[in-house]
Amino acid sequence: MPQDFLQLAGKTILVCGVANRKSVAWHVAQTLSDADCRVLYSVRSEARREQLAKLLGGDQDIFVCDVEHQEQIDRLAGDIAQRHGKIDGLVHSIAFADYEDGMRPFHETTRRAMLRAFDISCFSLIALCNALQNCLSEDASVVTVSISTTEMASENYGYMAPIKAALDSSLAFLAKSFSNFSRVRFNAVAPGLLKTSASAGIPGYVDSYLYAEQATLRGKAVQTSEVAAAAAFLLSPRSSGINAQHLVLDAGMRVNYFDESIVRSAVENRG
């Protein structure tokens, strides 16, 4: 097998959304670096830029772009065009939900909270792709981070599931739009429950995570490194036939909800 099986060596990929060592974006960036990619970074604030610079400990291009502000998205595109010309891929690992006031029943979701979360978590992908369209190489790959299912009403995930559903749907429309002038592909990695700093802020997440771990076929939750490996594949030329897709990584959980031990535990503890 060739050493560079994924054919990523020498490619330039922009990774948006690194928060810390536990974040999906960080793991994706490290996987790409191991594959000899040149990784560019975009974070939402100067403070995050300083934190990431310390983590990287080297001469890396780290841009600041708060995707709530179109002028910053435009500036990011301009800076990348000026410094690098073309990039071969984009990783969109950006999401936000306001859980500071605790969880509410879904029908009590406020307009302000949902629209802001939609802007940051979904529309930012469209805005970034539009701004960066002239920077993306002819056959670039765009990968976003979704969730394994948006059809399960997990109460502690709340309004973010419909927003992720919109994100998933956007892939098809972006792929169709860009097909008019390029071969750029748009896909999502869609993991089950992960241990990240972002997930730690979701009320009741730990219990859901532990249940998900029991429900996997292997009895072990999906690892962030596994998600990163799948993202690297989708960014690579080896996945050239995959477009507008949603790649689920849940270790078989979706086929195992009626596992005998889980059913027995639920029945014995009911009431």
C-alpha positions in Angstrom: 0.0 0.0 0.0 1.4 3.4 -0.9 2.6 5.5 2.1 0.4 8.4 1.0 -2.7 6.3 0.4 -5.1 9.3 0.9 -3.1 11.5 -1.4 -3.3 14.4 1.0 0.4 15.3 1.1 1.1 18.8 0.0 -2.5 19.9 0.1 -3.7 23.0 1.9 -6.8 22.7 4.1 -8.5 25.4 6.2 -9.9 24.1 9.5 -12.5 26.3 11.2 -13.5 25.9 14.8 -10.6 24.6 16.9 -11.4 25.3 20.5 -9.0 23.0 22.4 -7.4 19.6 22.3 -10.8 17.8 22.8 -12.5 19.5 19.9 -13.3 17.6 16.7 -11.5 20.4 14.7 -8.3 19.8 16.6 -8.3 16.1 16.0 -9.0 16.7 12.3 -6.2 19.2 12.0 -3.8 16.8 13.7 -4.8 13.9 11.4 -4.3 16.2 8.4 -0.9 17.3 9.7 0.1 13.7 10.1 -0.8 13.2 6.4 1.6 16.0 5.5 -1.1 18.6 4.8 -0.5 22.2 5.3 -3.2 23.2 7.8 -4.6 26.7 8.1 -6.7 27.6 11.1 -9.6 30.0 11.7 -10.8 30.7 15.2 -13.5 33.1 16.4 -11.5 35.4 18.6 -8.0 36.8 19.3 -8.0 35.0 22.7 -8.7 31.7 20.9 -5.9 32.5 18.4 -3.4 33.0 21.3 -4.5 29.7 22.9 -4.2 27.8 19.7 -0.8 29.3 18.9 0.5 28.0 22.3 -1.0 24.6 21.5 0.7 24.4 18.1 4.0 25.9 19.2 5.1 26.7 15.7 4.8 29.0 12.8 1.2 28.3 11.7 -1.3 30.5 9.9 -4.1 31.2 12.4 -6.8 33.6 11.2 -9.5 35.2 13.4 -13.0 35.1 12.0 -16.2 35.4 14.0 -18.7 34.0 11.6 -21.5 36.1 13.1 -20.0 39.0 11.2 -20.0 39.0 7.4 -17.1 41.5 7.2 -14.9 39.1 9.1 -15.8 36.2 6.7 -15.0 38.5 3.8 -11.7 39.5 5.4 -10.8 35.8 6.0 -11.4 35.0 2.3 -9.3 38.0 1.3 -6.4 37.1 3.6 -6.4 33.5 2.4 -6.5 34.5 -1.3 -3.6 36.9 -0.7 -1.4 34.6 1.3 -2.2 31.2 -0.2 -4.1 31.7 -3.5 -6.0 28.4 -3.5 -6.9 25.9 -0.8 -7.8 22.2 -1.4 -10.3 21.8 1.4 -12.4 23.4 4.1 -13.4 21.9 7.5 -16.4 23.5 9.1 -16.5 22.5 12.7 -18.5 25.4 14.1 -21.6 25.2 16.3 -23.2 27.2 19.1 -26.2 26.8 21.3 -27.2 28.8 24.4 -27.9 26.5 27.2 -27.0 28.9 30.0 -30.7 29.2 31.1 -31.0 25.4 31.2 -33.1 23.3 28.9 -36.7 24.2 27.9 -39.3 22.1 26.3 -38.8 22.4 22.5 -42.0 24.4 21.9 -40.6 27.1 24.3 -37.5 27.7 22.2 -37.0 31.4 21.8 -36.7 33.0 18.4 -33.5 34.7 19.4 -31.8 31.6 20.6 -32.7 29.5 17.6 -31.9 32.1 15.0 -28.6 32.8 16.5 -27.7 29.1 16.7 -28.8 28.7 13.1 -26.7 31.6 12.0 -23.5 30.3 13.7 -24.1 26.6 13.3 -25.6 26.3 9.8 -25.6 29.5 7.8 -21.9 30.0 8.5 -21.1 27.1 6.2 -23.0 28.7 3.3 -21.4 32.1 4.0 -17.9 30.7 4.2 -18.3 28.7 1.0 -19.7 31.7 -0.8 -16.8 33.9 0.3 -14.2 31.3 -0.3 -15.5 30.0 -3.7 -12.6 31.7 -5.6 -10.1 30.3 -3.2 -11.3 26.7 -3.4 -9.4 24.6 -6.0 -11.4 23.0 -8.8 -11.8 19.7 -7.0 -11.7 20.9 -3.4 -13.6 19.1 -0.6 -15.7 20.7 2.0 -16.5 18.8 5.2 -18.8 19.8 8.0 -19.6 18.2 11.3 -23.2 17.0 11.8 -24.7 14.4 14.2 -25.6 10.8 13.6 -29.4 11.4 13.5 -31.6 14.4 13.5 -34.8 12.4 13.7 -34.5 11.3 17.3 -36.0 13.8 19.8 -33.2 13.9 22.3 -34.6 16.4 24.8 -31.2 17.6 26.1 -30.1 18.4 22.5 -33.1 20.5 21.9 -33.3 22.9 19.0 -29.8 22.0 17.7 -31.1 18.8 16.0 -33.4 20.8 13.6 -30.5 23.1 12.9 -28.2 20.1 12.2 -30.9 18.9 9.8 -30.8 22.2 8.0 -27.0 21.8 7.8 -27.3 18.4 6.3 -29.8 19.6 3.7 -27.6 22.5 2.8 -24.9 20.1 1.6 -27.1 19.0 -1.3 -27.8 22.6 -2.3 -24.2 23.7 -2.0 -23.1 20.7 -4.1 -25.6 21.5 -6.8 -24.8 25.2 -6.9 -21.0 24.6 -7.0 -21.4 22.0 -9.7 -22.2 24.8 -12.2 -18.6 25.9 -12.2 -16.5 23.4 -10.3 -16.1 19.8 -8.9 -16.1 20.9 -5.3 -17.7 18.3 -3.0 -19.7 18.9 0.2 -20.1 16.2 2.8 -20.5 15.7 6.5 -19.1 13.5 9.2 -22.0 12.6 11.5 -20.8 11.1 14.8 -22.7 9.7 17.7 -22.1 11.1 21.1 -18.5 12.3 21.7 -16.5 13.5 24.7 -15.7 17.1 23.8 -15.7 20.4 25.7 -18.7 21.6 23.7 -20.8 18.5 24.7 -19.9 18.9 28.3 -22.0 22.1 28.3 -25.2 20.3 27.4 -27.4 19.5 30.4 -27.7 15.8 31.0 -25.1 14.9 28.3 -23.1 12.5 30.5 -26.0 10.1 31.1 -26.9 10.1 27.4 -23.2 9.5 26.5 -23.1 6.5 28.9 -26.3 5.1 27.4 -25.0 5.5 23.9 -21.8 3.7 24.9 -23.9 0.7 26.1 -26.0 0.8 22.9 -23.0 0.5 20.5 -22.3 -2.9 19.1 -18.8 -2.9 20.5 -19.7 -1.4 23.9 -17.4 1.5 23.4 -18.4 5.0 22.3 -17.2 6.6 19.1 -13.8 8.3 19.5 -13.0 11.8 18.3 -10.0 10.4 16.5 -12.3 8.1 14.5 -14.3 11.1 13.4 -11.1 12.9 12.4 -10.0 9.9 10.3 -13.4 9.8 8.4 -13.1 13.6 7.8 -9.6 13.1 6.4 -10.9 10.5 4.0 -13.7 12.8 2.8 -11.2 15.6 2.3 -9.0 13.3 0.3 -9.1 12.5 -3.5 -9.8 8.9 -2.4 -13.4 9.9 -1.7 -13.8 11.7 -5.1 -17.1 9.8 -5.8 -18.8 10.9 -2.6 -20.8 14.2 -2.7 -23.7 15.6 -0.7 -23.5 12.8 1.8 -23.8 12.3 5.5 -21.3 9.8 6.8 -22.6 8.3 10.1 -20.1 7.1 12.7 -22.0 5.6 15.6 -20.3 2.2 16.1 -23.6 0.5 15.1 -25.7 2.1 17.8 -28.6 2.8 15.4 -29.2 -1.0 14.9 -28.9 -1.9 18.6 -31.5 -0.1 20.6 -33.3 -3.4 21.3 -30.2 -5.1 22.7 -31.4 -7.7 25.2 -29.4 -6.3 28.2 -30.6 -2.7 27.5 -34.3 -3.8 27.2 -34.0 -6.0 30.3 -32.5 -3.1 32.3 -35.3 -0.7 31.2 -38.1 -3.2 32.0 -36.7 -4.1 35.4 -36.3 -0.4 36.4 -39.6 0.9 35.1 -41.9 2.6 37.5 
